[in-house]
Amino acid sequence: MTFRGTFDHALDAKHRLTIPAKFRGALANGVVLAASSELQEGAPRAVAIWTPDEYDAFTASTLRGLNPASRPARELKLFFNNTSFETELDSANRVMIPPHLMEYAGLDKEVVVTGSGECLEVWDRARYKRSFADLLSRIPDIVASLGDTS
């Protein structure tokens, strides 16, 4: 399934997120909550919601070609495995976001759930609005940098 769309949500007092109805079937067999991989200084962060198979494929493709004994490979493996958490949807179709991921993404009660193709992302609502406005302002330059596609 390709995850698409943008949905305003609120976390409850126990940091549980109700998964949008259209994605529940895709996540019925398990969920991996993980830190988004934007590690550049000042880049906005989110919590990614993956199916276990898609998360494994993403981490494997990222590590492919790296010497498994190298420092970068080891650091990426640590990041991927130490900042991810396997869980399941509860009976109310919610997932609890662990404190370390809440802190990583700067989440508060008001969040936005966005489709990111192979996964969903959970953003702090105010940060998401700023980040998306910045993206929209850069789209013409991004498209222009691709060259003439006609």
C-alpha positions in Angstrom: 0.0 0.0 0.0 1.1 3.5 -0.7 0.5 5.8 2.2 -0.9 9.2 1.0 -2.8 12.1 2.6 -2.6 14.5 5.5 -4.7 14.1 8.6 -5.0 16.3 11.7 -5.0 14.2 14.9 -4.5 14.6 18.6 -2.7 12.2 20.9 -4.5 11.2 24.1 -3.0 11.5 27.6 -1.2 8.2 27.2 0.4 9.3 23.9 -1.8 7.1 21.8 -2.5 7.9 18.2 -5.6 6.6 16.5 -4.6 5.4 13.1 -6.6 6.9 10.2 -9.2 4.3 9.1 -7.9 4.0 5.5 -4.6 2.7 6.8 -5.7 0.2 9.5 -5.9 -2.8 7.2 -2.3 -2.3 6.0 -1.1 -2.1 9.6 -3.2 -4.9 11.0 -0.3 -7.4 11.0 2.0 -5.2 13.0 3.6 -1.8 13.2 7.1 -0.5 13.6 7.3 3.0 15.1 10.7 4.6 14.2 12.5 7.8 14.3 12.5 9.6 10.9 15.9 9.5 9.3 16.3 13.3 8.8 19.5 13.7 10.8 20.8 16.9 9.3 21.2 19.8 11.7 17.9 21.6 12.1 15.9 19.3 9.9 12.4 18.7 11.1 11.9 15.3 12.7 8.9 13.0 12.8 7.9 9.5 14.0 7.5 7.1 11.1 4.9 4.3 11.2 5.9 1.3 9.0 4.7 -2.2 8.4 7.4 -4.5 9.6 8.3 -5.8 6.1 8.6 -2.2 4.7 10.8 -1.1 7.6 13.1 -4.1 7.1 13.3 -3.4 3.4 14.1 0.3 4.0 16.8 -0.5 6.5 18.3 -3.2 4.3 18.3 -1.0 1.2 20.0 1.9 3.2 22.7 -0.5 4.5 23.2 -2.3 1.1 26.6 -1.7 -0.3 28.1 -0.6 3.0 30.9 -2.7 4.6 29.0 -4.3 7.5 32.1 -3.9 9.7 32.5 -0.2 8.9 31.7 2.6 11.4 28.9 4.2 9.2 27.2 0.8 8.8 27.4 0.1 12.6 26.1 3.6 13.5 23.2 3.3 11.0 22.3 -0.1 12.4 22.3 1.3 15.9 20.2 4.2 14.9 17.6 2.1 13.0 17.4 -0.6 15.7 17.7 1.6 18.8 15.1 4.1 17.7 12.5 1.7 16.5 9.7 -0.1 18.4 7.5 -3.0 17.3 3.9 -2.9 18.3 0.4 -3.7 17.2 -2.8 -1.7 16.8 -4.9 -2.0 20.0 -8.6 -2.9 19.9 -9.4 0.8 19.2 -6.9 1.0 16.3 -4.4 3.1 18.3 -0.6 2.9 18.8 1.2 4.3 21.8 4.2 6.5 20.9 7.0 5.8 23.3 8.5 8.7 25.2 11.9 8.5 23.4 10.2 9.0 20.0 7.9 11.7 21.4 11.0 13.6 22.5 12.9 12.9 19.2 10.1 14.4 17.1 9.2 17.1 19.6 5.6 15.8 19.6 2.9 17.3 21.8 -0.8 16.6 21.8 -1.7 18.2 18.4 -0.1 16.2 15.6 -0.4 15.7 11.8 -0.3 12.3 10.3 1.1 12.4 6.7 1.4 9.8 4.0 5.0 9.4 3.0 4.7 6.7 0.4 6.0 3.6 2.1 5.2 4.8 5.6 3.2 7.3 7.6 4.8 10.1 9.5 3.6 11.8 12.7 4.6 15.4 13.1 4.1 18.1 15.7 1.4 20.1 14.0 3.0 23.5 14.3 6.4 22.2 13.0 4.7 20.4 10.2 3.0 23.6 9.0 6.3 25.5 9.0 8.1 22.7 7.3 5.5 22.2 4.6 5.2 25.9 3.9 9.0 26.0 3.4 8.7 23.0 1.0 6.0 24.6 -1.0 8.1 27.7 -1.4 11.0 25.6 -2.7 9.0 23.3 -5.1 9.5 25.6 -8.2 13.3 25.5 -7.7 13.2 21.8 -7.2 11.2 21.2 -10.3 13.4 23.6 -12.3 16.5 21.7 -11.1 15.2 18.6 -12.7 15.5 20.1 -16.2 13.1 20.1 -19.1 11.2 16.8 -19.1 9.2 17.4 -22.3 
